[in-house]
Amino acid sequence: VTGAIFGFVVMFTPRLASSPWALAALLAVWAGGCAALVGTRIKYAAYLALYTASVIILAQYTGEPGSRGSALFVYSRVADIAIGVAICIVLSYIKPWYAEQAALHA
């Protein structure tokens, strides 16, 4: 959700949304911030935040002056993430061994 919020704010600012250099700089800073979290327990969440922000920003960029992003696109991306999380939660109850450390390193 953090990546979606970041992408939403960036793409709803027309000055940023229509500037490729500003978008590249913001994505580089965002990637650096997410990379700092890779060594922690939330490394997968950091990856999803980076990926979601990148998808929301890059998929909506048109280069037209004054262009903005679509709120519907952001909502659909958040819904996709929620569905994926729900599937993982359901699978963890059906097959609890699926997320164990031994299974992940096999």
Beta strands, then each sheet from edge to edge (+ up, - down):
end
